[in-house]
Amino acid sequence: MKLDEFYSLTPLEFSYYLEGFNFAQELEYQKLAWVICCIANSIGFRKKALKMEDLIPSKKPSVFVSKEEAQKRIQEIKKKIG
């Protein structure tokens, strides 16, 4: 995946990207999300600071997509990252 493609991911797509790695424990997922936030904010990922809530899917997501749409997005992201 090229850097500009990585930056263009929405938080929802980014969470799908992370979920593709099948993390064994939620704690490890949160640690990784925190590290990514720190790195992203230090290099100016967005005009406003990226928060962990943007990366960690909540139990009640604000954006709902069908299972088919989610699978389609995951496949597109997997193709981008090769």
Backbone as a printed PyTorch tensor [residue, N CA C, xyz], in Angstrom:
tensor([[[  0.8410,  -1.1750,   0.0000],
         [  0.0000,   0.0000,   0.0000],
         [  0.8850,   1.2370,   0.0000]],

        [[  0.5630,   2.1660,  -0.8690],
         [  1.3220,   3.4050,  -0.9170],
         [  0.9000,   4.2980,   0.2440]],

        [[  1.7910,   5.1790,   0.6480],
         [  1.5430,   6.0310,   1.7940],
         [  0.2980,   6.8900,   1.6060]],

        [[  0.1050,   7.4880,   0.4150],
         [ -1.0720,   8.3310,   0.2090],
         [ -2.3680,   7.5230,   0.2560]],

        [[ -2.3330,   6.2460,  -0.1530],
         [ -3.5120,   5.3990,  -0.0460],
         [ -3.8170,   5.1010,   1.4230]],

        [[ -2.7630,   4.9020,   2.2090],
         [ -2.9260,   4.6530,   3.6390],
         [ -3.5830,   5.8650,   4.3070]],

        [[ -3.1450,   7.0660,   3.9450],
         [ -3.6990,   8.2750,   4.5370],
         [ -5.1440,   8.4980,   4.1440]],

        [[ -5.5630,   7.9810,   2.9860],
         [ -6.9190,   8.2380,   2.5150],
         [ -7.9530,   7.2950,   3.1290]],

        [[ -7.5170,   6.3170,   3.9090],
         [ -8.4650,   5.4080,   4.5490],
         [ -9.3220,   6.1550,   5.5620]],

        [[-10.6050,   5.8570,   5.5840],
         [-11.4820,   6.4080,   6.6210],
         [-11.2310,   5.6240,   7.9020]],

        [[-11.6240,   6.1640,   9.0550],
         [-11.4370,   5.3980,  10.2980],
         [-12.0860,   4.0150,  10.2260]],

        [[-13.2500,   3.9140,   9.5730],
         [-13.9170,   2.6220,   9.4620],
         [-13.0990,   1.6640,   8.6120]],

        [[-12.5960,   2.1250,   7.4820],
         [-11.7660,   1.2810,   6.6380],
         [-10.4750,   0.9040,   7.3540]],

        [[ -9.9310,   1.8450,   8.1170],
         [ -8.7030,   1.5820,   8.8570],
         [ -8.9330,   0.4920,   9.9090]],

        [[-10.1080,   0.5370,  10.5550],
         [-10.4050,  -0.4930,  11.5520],
         [-10.5330,  -1.8540,  10.8690]],

        [[-11.1060,  -1.8980,   9.6480],
         [-11.1580,  -3.1570,   8.8950],
         [ -9.7420,  -3.6240,   8.5720]],

        [[ -8.8890,  -2.6820,   8.2130],
         [ -7.4930,  -3.0020,   7.8940],
         [ -6.8250,  -3.6530,   9.1010]],

        [[ -7.0250,  -3.0560,  10.2660],
         [ -6.4280,  -3.6110,  11.4800],
         [ -7.0340,  -4.9610,  11.8410]],

        [[ -8.3600,  -5.1000,  11.6760],
         [ -9.0180,  -6.3510,  12.0310],
         [ -8.5260,  -7.4960,  11.1570]],

        [[ -8.0120,  -7.1830,   9.9760],
         [ -7.4900,  -8.1980,   9.0860],
         [ -6.3090,  -8.9550,   9.6660]],

        [[ -5.6690,  -8.3940,  10.6870],
         [ -4.5260,  -9.0520,  11.3050],
         [ -4.9280, -10.0460,  12.3920]],

        [[ -6.2210, -10.0900,  12.7430],
         [ -6.7450, -11.0300,  13.7460],
         [ -5.9330, -10.9900,  15.0470]],

        [[ -5.9740,  -9.9050,  15.7310],
         [ -5.2280,  -9.7790,  16.9780],
         [ -5.7610, -10.7480,  18.0240]],

        [[ -4.8490, -11.3440,  18.7340],
         [ -5.2100, -12.3650,  19.7150],
         [ -5.9260, -11.7600,  20.9240]],

        [[ -5.5200, -10.5630,  21.3170],
         [ -6.1010,  -9.9630,  22.5180],
         [ -6.4490,  -8.5090,  22.2510]],

        [[ -7.5680,  -8.0900,  22.8320],
         [ -8.0100,  -6.7090,  22.6550],
         [ -6.9860,  -5.7230,  23.2130]],

        [[ -6.3050,  -6.0880,  24.2880],
         [ -5.2960,  -5.2160,  24.8880],
         [ -4.1880,  -4.9190,  23.8860]],

        [[ -3.7360,  -5.9260,  23.1750],
         [ -2.6990,  -5.7250,  22.1730],
         [ -3.2050,  -4.8030,  21.0700]],

        [[ -4.4500,  -4.9570,  20.6980],
         [ -5.0810,  -4.1150,  19.6780],
         [ -5.0650,  -2.6560,  20.1310]],

        [[ -5.4130,  -2.4320,  21.3930],
         [ -5.4420,  -1.0720,  21.9220],
         [ -4.0400,  -0.4720,  21.9800]],

        [[ -3.0470,  -1.2760,  22.3380],
         [ -1.6630,  -0.7810,  22.3720],
         [ -1.2290,  -0.3490,  20.9750]],

        [[ -1.5460,  -1.1860,  19.9810],
         [ -1.1790,  -0.8600,  18.6090],
         [ -1.8970,   0.4060,  18.1470]],

        [[ -3.1740,   0.5250,  18.4750],
         [ -3.9390,   1.7110,  18.0940],
         [ -3.3130,   2.9640,  18.7100]],

        [[ -2.8870,   2.8580,  19.9560],
         [ -2.2700,   4.0010,  20.6330],
         [ -0.9670,   4.4030,  19.9350]],

        [[ -0.1450,   3.4230,  19.5850],
         [  1.1170,   3.6860,  18.8950],
         [  0.8470,   4.3330,  17.5410]],

        [[ -0.1180,   3.7960,  16.8120],
         [ -0.4480,   4.3660,  15.4990],
         [ -0.9130,   5.8130,  15.6440]],

        [[ -1.7360,   6.0910,  16.6490],
         [ -2.1990,   7.4670,  16.8870],
         [ -1.0120,   8.3940,  17.1470]],

        [[ -0.0870,   7.9570,  17.9700],
         [  1.0750,   8.7950,  18.2930],
         [  1.8990,   9.0840,  17.0410]],

        [[  2.1620,   8.0560,  16.2640],
         [  2.9510,   8.2380,  15.0440],
         [  2.2080,   9.1200,  14.0570]],

        [[  0.9310,   8.8140,  13.8410],
         [  0.1410,   9.5630,  12.8680],
         [  0.0480,  11.0330,  13.2490]],

        [[ -0.1760,  11.3200,  14.5130],
         [ -0.2920,  12.7090,  14.9510],
         [  1.0440,  13.4310,  14.8700]],

        [[  2.1350,  12.7090,  15.0750],
         [  3.4460,  13.3570,  15.0300],
         [  3.8390,  13.7460,  13.6070]],

        [[  3.2920,  13.0330,  12.6010],
         [  3.6220,  13.3850,  11.2200],
         [  2.4900,  14.1470,  10.5380]],

        [[  1.5000,  14.5820,  11.3210],
         [  0.4240,  15.3830,  10.7600],
         [ -0.5440,  14.5790,   9.9200]],

        [[ -1.0420,  13.4720,  10.4650],
         [ -1.9630,  12.5850,   9.7460],
         [ -3.2050,  13.3290,   9.2820]],

        [[ -3.7320,  14.1760,  10.1270],
         [ -4.9400,  14.9460,   9.8160],
         [ -4.7960,  16.3480,  10.3620]],

        [[ -5.7090,  17.2080,   9.9540],
         [ -5.6980,  18.5640,  10.4860],
         [ -6.0470,  18.5470,  11.9700]],

        [[ -6.9250,  17.6360,  12.3660],
         [ -7.2060,  17.4800,  13.7960],
         [ -6.5810,  16.1810,  14.2730]],

        [[ -6.3130,  16.1040,  15.5270],
         [ -5.6240,  14.9410,  16.0870],
         [ -6.4620,  13.6850,  15.9380]],

        [[ -5.8010,  12.6100,  15.6240],
         [ -6.4450,  11.3120,  15.5220],
         [ -6.5720,  10.7550,  16.9360]],

        [[ -7.7510,  10.2690,  17.2620],
         [ -7.9860,   9.7260,  18.5910],
         [ -8.1050,   8.2070,  18.5130]],

        [[ -7.8430,   7.5420,  19.6090],
         [ -7.9490,   6.0880,  19.6290],
         [ -9.3530,   5.6410,  19.2600]],

        [[-10.3720,   6.4480,  19.6200],
         [-11.7530,   6.0870,  19.3100],
         [-11.9700,   5.9850,  17.8010]],

        [[-11.1380,   6.6920,  17.0260],
         [-11.2470,   6.6170,  15.5670],
         [-10.7820,   5.2680,  15.0450]],

        [[ -9.9270,   4.5860,  15.7980],
         [ -9.3390,   3.3330,  15.3400],
         [ -9.9950,   2.0940,  15.9360]],

        [[-10.4830,   2.2110,  17.1490],
         [-11.0410,   1.0440,  17.8250],
         [-12.5490,   1.0170,  17.6140]],

        [[-13.0550,   0.0150,  16.9050],
         [-14.4940,  -0.0490,  16.6710],
         [-15.2500,  -0.1400,  17.9910]],

        [[-16.2760,   0.6720,  18.1340],
         [-17.0750,   0.6460,  19.3580],
         [-18.1570,  -0.4290,  19.2230]],

        [[-18.8110,  -0.7090,  20.3260],
         [-19.8780,  -1.7060,  20.2860],
         [-21.0650,  -1.1930,  19.4810]],

        [[-21.2440,   0.1160,  19.4520],
         [-22.3250,   0.7220,  18.6740],
         [-21.7030,   1.6900,  17.6700]],

        [[-21.2440,   1.1840,  16.5400],
         [-20.5950,   2.0760,  15.5700],
         [-21.5580,   3.1100,  15.0240]],

        [[-21.0170,   4.2660,  14.6840],
         [-21.8460,   5.3460,  14.1480],
         [-22.1500,   5.1350,  12.6760]],

        [[-21.3830,   4.2640,  12.0260],
         [-21.5940,   3.9920,  10.6080],
         [-21.8700,   2.5030,  10.4520]],

        [[-23.0170,   2.1910,   9.8820],
         [-23.3680,   0.7970,   9.6720],
         [-23.2550,   0.4560,   8.2000]],

        [[-22.6340,  -0.6350,   7.9000],
         [-22.5660,  -1.1330,   6.5290],
         [-22.9610,  -2.6040,   6.5520]],

        [[-23.4510,  -3.0670,   5.4240],
         [-23.8340,  -4.4760,   5.3360],
         [-22.5880,  -5.3500,   5.4050]],

        [[-22.7980,  -6.6120,   5.7290],
         [-21.6780,  -7.5460,   5.7900],
         [-21.0000,  -7.6380,   4.4260]],

        [[-21.8010,  -7.6230,   3.3640],
         [-21.2530,  -7.7070,   2.0120],
         [-20.3820,  -6.4900,   1.7010]],

        [[-20.8610,  -5.3130,   2.0830],
         [-20.0950,  -4.0830,   1.8470],
         [-18.7970,  -4.1090,   2.6500]],

        [[-18.8690,  -4.5840,   3.8770],
         [-17.6710,  -4.6720,   4.7080],
         [-16.6540,  -5.6210,   4.0780]],

        [[-17.1220,  -6.7780,   3.6140],
         [-16.2200,  -7.7320,   2.9750],
         [-15.5990,  -7.1400,   1.7080]],

        [[-16.3980,  -6.4050,   0.9590],
         [-15.9060,  -5.7650,  -0.2660],
         [-14.7890,  -4.7750,   0.0670]],

        [[-15.0070,  -3.9660,   1.1070],
         [-13.9930,  -2.9790,   1.5070],
         [-12.7210,  -3.6650,   1.9950]],

        [[-12.8990,  -4.7390,   2.7420],
         [-11.7330,  -5.4750,   3.2430],
         [-10.9320,  -6.0380,   2.0800]],

        [[-11.6160,  -6.5950,   1.0970],
         [-10.9240,  -7.1460,  -0.0670],
         [-10.1770,  -6.0600,  -0.8350]],

        [[-10.7980,  -4.8740,  -0.9780],
         [-10.1380,  -3.7660,  -1.6710],
         [ -8.8720,  -3.3460,  -0.9340]],

        [[ -8.9540,  -3.2940,   0.3870],
         [ -7.7920,  -2.9010,   1.1900],
         [ -6.7000,  -3.9600,   1.0860]],

        [[ -7.0930,  -5.2310,   1.1370],
         [ -6.1080,  -6.3080,   1.0130],
         [ -5.3990,  -6.2450,  -0.3370]],

        [[ -6.1380,  -5.9050,  -1.3940],
         [ -5.5260,  -5.7780,  -2.7200],
         [ -4.5080,  -4.6380,  -2.7280]],

        [[ -4.8480,  -3.5260,  -2.0460],
         [ -3.9580,  -2.3670,  -2.0170],
         [ -2.6550,  -2.6750,  -1.2860]],

        [[ -2.7720,  -3.4830,  -0.2170],
         [ -1.5560,  -3.7580,   0.5580],
         [ -0.7840,  -4.9440,  -0.0090]],

        [[ -1.3380,  -5.5710,  -1.0370],
         [ -0.6260,  -6.6230,  -1.7610],
         [ -0.5860,  -7.9030,  -1.0120]]])
